[in-house]
Amino acid sequence: MRLLSILKIAIRSLNRNKMRSFLTMLGVIIGVAAVITMLAVGQGARDAIKAQIAALGTNVILDFPGSFTQGGVRMEAGSASQLTRTTPTRLKNSAAPCNS
């Protein structure tokens, strides 16, 4: 009986405050739609980045000049180890062969 009376009071309140009920429903709908949209955009961006990285192939090394972080401390520019003309040869000789 108590549950029935609670439902009657809830329905009566919804009928008396139609504008408030409508705006509340609208807010919930917009909020859920926004969350779904943001998740979809994030997933799409992640997929696009993965596709770009996969398109580079397996034989590409990217080298960016500048500083690096070591032990949580940002080192000054130019303090990173430098690449030389022999670096590609050393990398090729030290890399383990891949069986594709």
PATORZA-34704 format. One record per residue (C-alpha): residue in three letters; x, y, z. Coordinates in steps of 0.05 Angstrom, whole numbers, plus 5000, padded with zeros to 4 digits. Example, Ala and Ser with C-alpha at 12.3 -4.5 7.8 and 13.67 -1.06 7.14 Angstrom:
<nodes>
ala524649105156 ser527349795143 
</nodes>
This chain:
<nodes>
met500050005000 arg505650485017 leu508950394948 leu502350534914 ser501351184953 ile508551404936 leu507251284862 lys500751684865 ile504452274898 ala509952234845 ile505052234787 arg501152814818 ser507653214826 leu509553084754 asn502753314730 arg502953954772 asn510054144751 lys509853974677 met514954504656 arg519954294710 ser518953564691 phe519953724617 leu526254134630 thr529153594675 met527953064621 leu530953524569 gly537153634611 val538152884622 ile537252744547 ile542153284527 gly547153044579 val546852324556 ala547452534483 ala553552964500 val557052394535 ile555651914478 thr558052424427 met564552554465 leu565951814471 ala564751724396 val569352304379 gly574752034425 gln574251334395 gly574451624324 ala580652034340 arg584051434371 asp582451004310 ala585051544263 ile591651604301 lys592450854301 ala591250834226 gln596451374214 ile601651014256 ala600150354222 ala600850694154 leu608050884172 gly610050164169 thr614949774212 asn621450044183 val620650774204 ile624251134261 leu622051844278 asp627252304308 phe625352974338 pro630653474359 gly630353814426 ser630453644499 phe628453004534 thr626052814603 gln630352374648 gly628052184718 gly622452694717 val627353264702 arg627053614635 met634053664607 glu636354254566 ala635854264490 gly641653924457 ser643253484517 ala640252864485 ser644952374451 gln646252564380 leu645152134319 thr651152034273 arg651951764203 thr653551074231 thr647251034274 pro642850704221 thr648150174209 arg648850044284 leu641249994291 lys640649514233 asn646249064260 ser643549064331 ala636148944313 ala633548244322 pro630947944257 cys623347904251 asn619947294223 ser613847554187 
</nodes>
